[in-house]
Amino acid sequence: MSTSSTIPSAQLVPPRGAGTGAGRVVLPLLLICVSGAATTCAFLDESSPALAGGGAHGASPGRASPDDRDPPSLIPVGVETVIDVDIALLRQSPWVMPALEARDQRVRAARQDTLGYDDVDDVDRVIYAVTMAGADAPTLVIAQGRFQSVRVQEAFRVRWPATTVDNWRGIAVLSSGENAIAFLTSRTFTAGAPASVHAVIDRSFGIGTDVSTDPALGPTRRALCPEGRAARPAVLATVAIDDRMRARVGDAAPLPRELRQVGLRLDVGQSVELSGLGILDDRDAAAALARRLGVLVQEPMTRLVLSALGLGMLPPRTRVTSEGARVLFHVSVDDEYRPTLAALLRTLVASRAGGAPGTPGAGGFGSW
């Protein structure tokens, strides 16, 4: 049985620390394309043949030096939310450039002093990962770009005066309480809780297994980024849904009890393409969810709200289908609407630009 309808897109709740810096640009862009909660994401059956088998980055015998060529392979198991952002691609996008130009230059300079780098211009790729410890733990971050490690480490020491230094597999790890940072190579650093930083270092040496082998997250990532697909997404987000996640979301966005995984892929080229998938327990639950979403989009209030936000073009361009125990959706916004979305993104970024750059828990990457 297959059900099709149009839906408003879904909202992805960012992990702690992902709402500033690069997140000021990336996460509002997701919010523009999606509105609602994780219930409006699309879902893919884990038993699908396309998802069978383990990931490409399982346990390996180890290496003599750290390897940072594949940042996602550095994410260790034990995380429940991963947001992978191609900052280099977004910097070149006409959809995003107006928002980058909207950044307050004084705030930008203050943040650069606090962090030791420019959190957009100096970064090419960043991955945020929330560990099973939940939103109260520091966000695990893997950032790749052009950094002066001495400046970044000094900024960390200034922020955390009680910083100590130790070594993990020959790599210097700066830590203070639950916050740590380490450079894997001159272009890649990781920040987060000390145990998470150690785990990323282990992965860079090929020790342990990465998140692609985790049945709670790996299937969605492999399905959204299949082998052989040349284009890399601007943003790829995957979320494991368990009782802790349901409790965290609460009544604000009640999640179906059958929902197990959520994935979102954002491509920004001549058009904006948002693809979603996820996993439910059974086909009846998937069909029921698709029907509910179809009803939701037809509600006059939904269309009124989207139109008031300048997003009235979304429902006719959004398709949701259910097939087996999966629900998938796709939103496509053509170039003719780029000025509208770019202006809205610029407004959202400008409205969020007043945060103090030195506020604990609101660092550029993660909570350090």
Phi, psi and omega in degrees: 000137181230135180237133179234142174195174175257148182220155166288151185282172190259157179257132177259121179282121184285154175288165179302132178090351181266003184263009180232176179060232178301330179296336177298332179266313188290309186292320173300327178296320175295323181294326177295316183283338184225143183214125185138230177211187183299346178293341181261014175277171180256158191224140183239132181295125181297337182277358180301138179304330181294341183253000184292149176095163181278176180283176182276353187234066178275197179295145179223165187288351179107158182232164181279339181215158182293143180239118183247019185290336181232085185308318180300331180290350179273349181284119182282164173294160179103016176245156182241348176220131178228128175237115185251118189239127176267089183295323180301318179292317181295326179299332183268355187275129176294342175288329188256331184308318178301326179290322177297323179291340182279352181297136176291121186293330178290317178295320180300315180294319179296320179293322179297321177295320182291321186266333183091009178196163174275122190282006170236306186291329183268355185248134177258328180208142178217141178237125174257138178220126176266126183279172180297344177294342175097187188290343181280346178272155178301140176292132174283132183230139170235116183240138181230135181173220182242103184236151167259102189303324180297318179295316181295316180293323178294321177298322177297317180296321180295319181289323181238086185300336181273019183300137172240163182234131171224182182238140175230111184056038177084001180256132180290129178241119175269131182215152175209107183063236183270007182246137180211160177210146179207143175266120176285317176218181181294339183253356186226126172234162175230144180222153181151201175294147182308317181296322179291320178297317177300319181294323177293319177300316177304314180298323181294336175266006179078022182255133180087186181243152181258177188295340180296339179272353182281119181296345180276345181225325185304316183300319181293319180295316181295325180287323180281335179233070183293151177299139179096346177279117189290315185290133176265140182290154173290321178218135174230122181236134177228139183225130173270129182257115176227187183298325179294319178294319179298319180293324181293319179287318176065210183286345182298325179208076183302129183263137178304138182295339180276351184285132183240325181217152176225140176220142177227137176233127179245123175246132182237104178226232174296329175234170172258125181238122177244119179245142180225154175204166177188181185234130171248171182287327185205168185290327179296319179295321179295315180297320180295319179296317179299319179296318180298319180294323178298321178292319183301317184290338181276349180295131180305324182294322179299311180294324179296316180296314180297319179296319180296331179274359183082018184245026181296345180282348188290308184306314180294343183254012181247132181234132176234137180226151172239138180209115186064222180268029181229153173230134179231147173222159179214133177239132179230125179241118185285167184300335182297338180262005183301315179302323181294310181291322179297320179293320179293317178298318179300317180296317179298316180295316181297323182288340181259009190273004186268001182295143179288125185294339183263007183294125179303141180085000182231030180295167185300317178230117184074197186255011183275000000 
